Amino acid sequence: MPIKKVKSEFEKLSAILDEDLIADECTAGELRQVRDELQEAIKSGDPRKSIRDKKLAEQLIVFEETNPAVGKVIKDLIAALSSMGI
């Protein structure tokens, strides 16, 4: 099920943020905000709609391009969202 993959990649992203592996605090703060919005979407009754409405996939693409430290996790998260049709 695609949502399980999204949750798995979300947990990897959370671990990176929790371990302070991103030196740039501004980027880390923005990525935490996206993570929190993604978490809310996962908890909602319709995560696809919530994720699309918040345009989280587009925000993640920006982070993938600007922060190679988390690029693979973000790329995998984007792929998981794509498999959900987002």
N, C-alpha and C positions, 0 to 999 in steps of 0.2 A: 504494500500500500504506500503510495507516494508520501503521505503525511508522516509516516514513520521515518522515511529518509530525511525529510525536512527537520523533524525533531532531532534526529541523530546529528545532522550538520549544525543545527542550532546549538546543541550541547557542546560541540567542538568549538564553536565561536565563543560561547560563554566561557569555556575554560581558558581560551586565549586571553580574553578580557579580564577574567578573574586573576590570572597569573601575571598581569601587567606586562605582557610581552610586546606591547606597542609603546614605543618610547614617546611618540608624539601625543601628548595628553589631549590636544584639541581633536585629533583624529579619533583617539580612543573614546572620548566623550561622545562624539557624533555617532560612532559605531555602537556604543552602548545604547544610545537612544533608538537606533534602528533595531538593535537586538530586543529592547523592551517592547517596541511596537510589534515586532514579529512574535514575541511571546504572547502578547495580548491577542494577536490574530489566531495563533495556534489554539488558545484557550476558548476562543469564540465559537459559536455554533457553526459559522461558515467561514473558515480560514481563507478560502480562495478569494471571496469577496473582500474581506478585510485587507488582505495583502494587496490586492489590485487597487483598492480605494486609496491606500496609503502610498502606493507606488514604491513599495519597499524593494522590489527587484531592481528598479532603476537606481535607487540609492546604493544598493549593494554593488552594482556594476561600477559606480564611481569609486568605491573603496577598493575594488579589485584592481582598478587601473592605478590608483594612487598609493596603495600600500601593499607592496609585494609580500610583506611578512604574513599577511593573512589571505593572500590571493588564492591559494589552493582551497582553503576552507570556504571562502566566499564563492569561488567558482563551483564547488560541489553543491553549495546551498542553492545557487542559481539554477544549476541543473536539476536539483530536486524540485524546485518551484516550477521549473519548466515542465517536468513530468506531471505536474498537477494542472497544467494548462495556464500557468501564470507567466 
